[in-house]
Amino acid sequence: MKKILTLVFCLQFAANLIGQNGFIKGIISDSKNKETIVGGNVVVDDATGTVSDINGDYFFKTTAGKHKIEFKYVGFKSQIKNIEFKDNDTIALNIILEPDSKTLDIVVVSAGRFEQNLKEVTISMEVLKPSLIENKALVSIDKAVDQVPGVNVIDGQANIRGGSGFSYGAGSRVLLLVDEMPMLTADAGDVKWTALPIENCEQIEVIKGASSALFGSAAMNGVINFRTAYAKEEPETKINFMAGVYGNPKRKELIWWQDANPTYSSVNVTHLQKIGNLDLVVGANLFDDDGYKYLGTEQRYRVNTNLRYRFKKIQGLQMGVNINRVSTKGGLFILWATPDSAYYPKGLDVSNYTTFRTNIDPYINYVTKKNGRHSLRTRFFRTENLNNTNQQSRGDVYYSEYQYQKKFNNGLSWTAGTVFNYSEVHAEMYGIHFSTNASFFTQFDKKFKKLTLSLGLRGEYFKTDTVETRENINWLFDASKPIAKQSKVKPVMRFGANYRIAEATYLRASFGQGFRFPSVAERFIRTSASGLEVYPNKGLMPESGWSSEIAVKQGVSLGAWKGFVDIAAFWTEYRNMMEFTFGLYGTSDQPFGGLGFQSQNIGNTRIRGAEISIMGEGKIGQVSVTTLLGYTYINPQQIDFDLAVDTIINNSAKTNILKYRYKHSGKADIQFDYKKVGLGISMRANSFMENVDGIFESSFFPGTKQYRAEHNKGDAIFDVRMSYQLQKNSKIAVVINNVLNREVMGRPADIFAPRTYVLQLTIKI
């Protein structure tokens, strides 16, 4: 009998314990735009908790009694609620979070493919807001990216901290993403900046350093992620008109126009609206440019739309499609005739072209009740090039990526996925080629109280026609004993750490590997440009490398102005680096006896350097001030340089300094706003480009060697701007680019535009 009573008592006690639960639920939203917050953290007693789902809803079960519940999200002030639960209580509590104005909180997604605070990421990053594009009256994204400290865009090709030189539009070590999906062409693997919908820009995130572990090939020097915007709660229509005129250069002999100076004009239109559960964004651009170079005209139209539907009956499910189409025609040349006829093409060799760029991006996202996130993204990207120089081509890219992401209550975020990429190229100068890329990746990000750790791994497989990945897998710091030989899968990894050593001081360190397979253009191109021959190299080998850095980010404030000072030291090395190099690659019966350019594995290279940048925003007194400043120093070297081999033909300086790099570069952009008036100034400064292909200092380019000798001190370009708020929804601005009218040469035989005057009108409805 005692045993029975004891059993009954234990069962009753257990039932009471089971019944002593409390439940809390609600919605977390943003006070500024009234939108719900996805991924908001709910932390109970500084230990367990949950996160809000795709609709901002949260639900958590705890024990009866008193509990401290904290609601927080990056960039917002935390809220703490002390709540006492009775048995089986269900408390509904909606939370509205206020933006945190005490610190400069910038949210990014590129570092780990989930939202993080910029100060806590484990790698160097810069962020460009659309206000910079508007303030500078830019017509293409490359002009904005060129304003980032440590980034140089040379004739359309981006390089970060000297990781690339100039490769004549073929191959890129910087991966351009649009909404986290690659936007490199199927043939040349290069970037078409004018295809990006500048009229629909939410934010541009620039990662400095090898990022192949998370983003794949071509990210070995860094990543530029162009994020498009989605509709907010209130509908918005924005119209931007621009009209520009090229002024006269200082040297009268450069002027080719007669009656009137060349001009350009641009119109951007964007409309964003929510229609029930449908998010709609439509945009368009028209651009017409006479060109400051003779016959260097451009006419462009672009249309784009983003559609996203959020299902009511299936919580957490979203489907959508992004579409972008751009058509461009005009004239193009890459080399001047002479320094005194710098705006004329060499031999009047102009390519009259018509190009089409189309991408269609269907996707589906699903967030489970336990906050696991499934994402399937696809892209069809077609490029068509039509011209009069036997360089016509068509390239199709079919891209698909499945990704799973899970945020755990202990601060761990796990991301994993797989990618399949297939492309076809049909071209006069390449032939017909088929390429396949398959990969898998995983990354772990763990946030402790003051420490953030990141570890990523990726495996890459490539095949172009019958040539596929064949790489030795080595130990991390010992290549003498490979783990595996001739593997079809190339693994790359990265790890990083960020530690908050004081209230506003963050110390970080990172190491990342990169791997890049040759593009179709680099291996198979056979063409000529301005009289220079370009030869194929079917035996071109993939390149690999790594980059590392140690850095400190210090928060600073001046009144209501908040910002960060970031100081970084970096070290990058490449094995079998690919660069276009001038030499004897043809036969004696070919033009110039077989001399020309060819993509070559130049050997092992090392780039070391340091960088300091300052970014911030806020008010100093009654004036709003936004800044982006930076200085970068690099020492780019070819480790196994041999003067007997690397002669003056392909090395003008007879030195181991890598070609087409600036050792010193400085960037600055400062915007002042007071009531209705805005003032701004931009600066881009570079030291002398010490080493180029020796052909540019030969008799083939008369006067170019002397011109480089006379302009060997480096130079800077300054832009100024002024705006006035006409009404609440309209603003007029005047921008003067290259205000000092400096004659600046980027790569050899190509100089920048003279002073240019721009009038801009922006209307928001």
C-alpha positions, -999 to +999 in steps of 0.1 A: +000+000+000+029+024+008+044+017-026+012+025-043+008+058-024+044+067-031+039+060-068+007+081-069+024+110-051+054+109-076+030+109-106+011+138-092+043+158-084+055+151-120+022+162-134+024+194-114+059+200-127+048+194-163+020+218-159+042+246-145+050+261-179+047+296-193+044+307-229+052+340-245+045+350-281+043+381-302+057+401-331+090+420-333+089+451-355+109+482-365+097+515-352+111+535-381+094+518-411+068+496-392+082+465-409+085+432-390+120+421-381+132+387-393+158+370-370+152+392-340+167+375-309+146+366-278+170+357-250+155+343-217+176+346-185+208+352-206+208+316-216+181+301-239+157+317-263+145+318-299+144+341-329+116+357-349+105+340-381+100+353-416+069+372-405+085+387-373+066+362-351+082+345-321+070+318-297+088+304-266+080+281-238+096+284-204+089+274-168+065+292-145+081+319-123+100+351-128+122+355-159+143+382-176+136+384-214+157+404-237+147+414-272+175+425-295+186+429-331+217+444-348+214+481-352+186+485-327+183+493-290+177+462-269+146+459-247+145+439-214+112+427-199+109+411-165+079+389-166+063+365-141+046+335-155+019+316-137+010+280-145+002+276-182+002+313-187+003+325-223+015+361-226+012+380-259+038+407-261+045+427-293+079+444-293+088+476-313+126+481-314+141+516-318+172+522-340+203+526-320+216+561-326+244+559-301+266+538-323+272+534-360+255+502-367+257+490-403+241+456-411+258+435-438+250+400-452+280+392-474+305+381-447+285+351-436+254+352-458+233+363-429+228+396-412+257+408-390+269+440-376+298+454-396+319+459-365+317+422-357+326+406-390+359+387-392+372+402-425+377+437-439+345+451-454+333+484-468+297+494-474+284+519-500+250+534-495+228+545-525+231+581-512+268+581-524+257+571-559+230+598-559+253+625-545+280+619-570+255+617-600+270+584-611+258+566-642+275+532-636+284+512-605+322+509-612+325+547-605+311+541-570+333+510-564+364+530-574+357+553-544+362+525-519+396+525-501+418+497-513+398+492-545+409+503-580+389+498-612+413+499-642+394+501-674+365+482-660+384+456-641+383+457-603+412+448-581+414+448-543+446+457-525+467+449-557+453+414-562+448+420-599+464+441-626+449+447-660+440+417-681+422+433-711+387+423-700+393+386-695+392+369-661+385+385-627+398+377-592+370+399-578+336+382-578+307+405-586+275+393-570+240+406-576+218+396-547+245+370-537+246+353-571+276+356-595+272+380-624+303+371-644+300+364-681+303+329-695+331+337-720+355+362-704+344+358-668+344+396-665+321+423-651+297+443-672+291+473-649+265+490-670+243+459-667+237+466-630+205+484-621+220+514-605+184+528-602+175+500-578+204+498-554+199+490-517+235+486-507+269+476-520+291+455-498+328+450-506+348+422-490+386+425-491+404+393-492+400+357-504+364+345-501+363+314-522+352+292-493+318+309-492+314+323-528+336+301-550+360+307-579+368+343-589+363+354-553+400+348-545+407+386-543+374+396-528+337+401-534+315+430-545+279+422-536+253+445-552+220+442-533+188+453-549+160+470-530+125+457-521+093+475-514+088+491-480+054+497-463+048+530-481+048+531-520+077+552-534+085+564-569+118+580-577+129+598-608+164+610-615+174+633-644+210+640-653+226+661-680+264+664-684+288+683-707+325+675-712+347+706-708+378+714-728+410+697-717+440+719-708+459+709-740+441+723-770+456+696-793+434+671-775+402+688-786+385+669-815+350+685-813+343+716-835+310+734-829+299+722-795+313+701-766+301+665-763+273+659-738+255+630-721+221+626-705+205+600-683+171+592-668+165+567-640+130+557-628+121+534-599+088+524-583+085+503-552+051+491-538+035+464-517+003+450-532-012+427-506+013+399-502+032+409-534+063+431-533+068+450-566+098+469-578+101+482-614+129+504-628+143+517-660+173+537-673+179+556-705+215+569-712+229+587-742+266+597-743+285+616-771+317+605-754+348+625-747+368+602-770+364+605-808+337+580-819+335+567-783+297+570-781+273+550-760+235+546-760+219+524-734+185+514-721+178+491-691+146+477-676+143+457-644+117+443-620+118+425-587+087+404-577+083+387-543+052+369-531+048+360-494+023+332-488-003+336-461-015+300-458+021+286-457+040+305-431+075+313-440+072+306-477+083+332-503+087+330-541+099+355-565+118+365-596+142+393-605+146+403-642+171+427-657+176+435-693+201+460-708+209+469-744+240+490-753+254+502-785+282+526-794+319+528-803+349+516-784+386+517-786+413+508-760+445+525-772+452+561-782+469+572-814+496+593-797+499+613-765+490+645-786+460+627-801+450+609-769+413+611-776+417+595-811+420+557-815+452+541-828+448+536-865+412+548-862+405+512-851+370+515-835+348+486-826+311+495-833+292+472-810+257+463-799+254+442-767+225+427-748+227+415-712+197+396-698+193+378-664+162+361-651+165+350-615+137+328-600+140+319-564+121+303-535+128+308-497+112+288-469+117+295-432+106+266-409+089+270-376+122+261-359+139+289-379+157+268-404+160+286-437+159+268-471+168+288-501+168+278-538+182+305-562+186+302-599+198+325-626+198+325-664+224+351-677+228+357-714+254+380-730+253+388-767+280+408-784+276+421-820+303+442-836+322+449-868+356+435-857+350+398-860+346+395-822+309+385-820+299+361-792+271+347-772+274+333-737+248+316-716+251+309-678+227+285-660+232+289-623+215+272-594+223+272-557+206+255-528+214+268-493+203+258-458+209+280-428+201+275-392+205+299-363+208+282-330+199+297-296+235+295-284+247+321-309+258+295-336+249+301-372+254+272-397+253+277-434+256+249-460+248+245-496+256+233-531+261+250-564+258+239-600+268+262-628+267+253-665+277+277-694+279+277-731+300+300-753+297+305-791+321+331-803+342+341-834+373+347-813+369+318-788+351+290-807+324+268-791+330+257-755+311+242-727+319+246-690+307+230-658+312+240-622+299+221-592+307+228-555+295+223-520+302+246-491+296+250-454+304+277-428+300+280-391+298+313-373+297+313-335+291+344-314+302+344-278+298+375-255+329+393-269+342+368-294+330+359-329+345+330-347+340+319-383+351+287-401+343+278-437+351+250-462+343+246-499+350+219-525+352+230-562+350+210-594+356+226-628+354+213-664+358+232-697+353+209-727+375+179-717+398+197-693+388+193-657+402+201-622+434+182-614+449+196-583+472+183-556+458+188-522+485+199-498+488+204-461+481+240-452+517+251-445+536+222-462+533+216-499+561+191-500+539+161-491+504+163-508+475+147-490+461+137-524+474+140-560+454+151-591+422+154-572+391+164-592+378+185-562+398+214-550+392+223-513+395+258-500+389+270-465+388+302-444+387+311-407+385+343-389+380+358-354+368+391-341+372+400-304+358+431-287+387+441-264+370+473-252+336+490-255+342+502-290+374+484-300+374+453-321+404+432-330+401+408-359+423+383-378+415+361-408+430+337-432+413+326-465+422+305-495+413+311-531+412+291-563+404+302-599+400+281-630+409+299-663+381+315-682+373+306-718+387+338-730+420+334-712+426+299-727+411+302-762+410+338-773+425+346-807+419+382-819+436+415-824+429+449-808+444+482-821+469+463-841+480+441-812+477+404-815+462+383-787+470+345-787+454+315-769+470+294-743+453+260-741+478+248-715+470+276-690+468+262-654+445+272-626+458+296-600+454+294-563+464+315-533+456+328-499+452+360-481+455+369-444+451+400-423+452+413-388+433+445-380+417+467-354+385+487-357+380+515-333+347+533-327+350+571-325+326+599-318+325+637-322+293+650-307+265+632-325+289+621-353+298+584-350+323+564-370+351+538-372+388+540-378+400+507-393+437+498-395+447+466-412+479+448-422+475+422-450+496+395-467+485+377-500+502+351-520+493+334-554+506+302-570+506+300-608+492+335-611+476+342-644+483+375-662+482+386-698+518+391-709+535+405-740+559+381-758+566+359-787+537+334-789+529+331-826+549+321-857+571+342-879+545+344-907+520+361-883+517+398-877+548+413-860+565+380-863+543+364-837+546+390-810+515+397-790+497+391-757+489+358-741+476+348-707+505+332-689+511+315-655+538+340-644+547+320-613+544+328-576+536+363-563+533+380-530+515+412-520+520+427-486+506+460-474+487+481-449+455+501-450+437+527-429+401+538-435+377+561-417+339+559-422+312+576-403+280+596-402+260+619-379+259+655-369+286+679-359+266+708-345+238+714-369+256+699-399+252+663-410+285+648-420+291+615-439+327+604-445+345+576-463+383+580-463+412+557-468+449+551-477+463+519-489+500+508-494+510+476-512+543+460-521+534+436-550+562+413-560+569+384-583+587+360-560+606+340-586+614+369-609+642+362-634+655+393-653+669+370-680+634+357-687+613+387-678+629+410-703+620+446-712+595+431-738+571+422-710+585+442-681+591+479-686+607+485-652+630+455-653+619+448-617+600+422-598+571+446-591+539+433-605+525+452-635+496+476-635+496+483-598+497+514-577+518+512-546+500+541-529+464+550-533+441+573-513+404+578-514+381+603-498+344+613-500+329+638-475+293+650-476+280+680-456+243+687-453+228+717-435+191+723-437+183+724-474+219+727-487+244+699-494+281+702-502+304+673-510+339+666-523+355+634-536+391+625-542+409+595-558+447+596-558+472+570-570+509+569-572+528+562-605+522+529-622+558+517-621+556+486-642+537+479-674+543+457-704+574+469-722+556+472-755+539+503-743+573+521-741+584+508-775+583+525-809+549+508-815+535+536-793+555+567-802+557+592-774+542+570-747+575+563-730+582+600-728+547+607-716+550+582-688+584+597-678+568+632-676+539+619-656+557+598-631+547+615-599+512+601-596+481+622-596+447+629-580+412+636-593+389+659-573+351+661-577+329+687-561+291+689-557+264+711-543+227+703-539+196+722-528+163+707-515+137+725-536+108+709-518+103+679-495+104+655-524+127+672-549+163+681-550+186+698-576+224+693-577+254+705-596+284+682-598+318+690-613+340+660-619+377+664-623+373+700-611+410+708-615+409+695-650+439+671-645+451+650-674+454+616-658+464+583-674+451+551-659+466+522-678+490+531-707+476+548-738+443+557-721+435+590-703+405+599-682+378+624-691+385+662-687+365+684-664+328+675-667+298+695-656+266+677-645+232+690-636+209+666-617+173+667-606+158+641-582+121+637-575+105+614-550+068+607-551 
